[in-house]
Amino acid sequence: QVQLVESGGGLVQPGGSLRLSCAASGTIFDITTMAWYRQAPGKQRELVAFITRVSSTNYADSVKGRFTLSRDNAKNTVYLQMNNLKPEDTAVYYCNTLPFQRDYWGQGTQVTVSS
């Protein structure tokens, strides 16, 4: 059974940085495109970025140039480096596959950008 555990969120001031981690158990990691999603209060969950098995990446326009996705297949972990954070980045961040699997959603990690 696949489990995805997100960590690294927190409270940061505008312009600050955070690095999120997603640790995956199970055997799907090295053959799967992994993605980060986020859900802000009152809004639908949205795709933030994804990374393929060979580390090709793609980003939503809203985070392009500020967020960087990477993966360590040996550690079954995906990282999201978030720089120059803005208040509109405030959300719960989740990792999942792309396309997502309903059974893979974890608890997410809260990111709050506020002065």
Secondary structure, 3 states (H helix, E strand, C coil): CCEEEEECCEEECCCCCEEEEEEEECCCHHHCCEEEEEECCCCCCEEEEEECCCCCEEECCCCCCCEEEEEECCCCEEEEEECCCCHHHCEEEEEEECCCCHHHCCCCEEEEECC
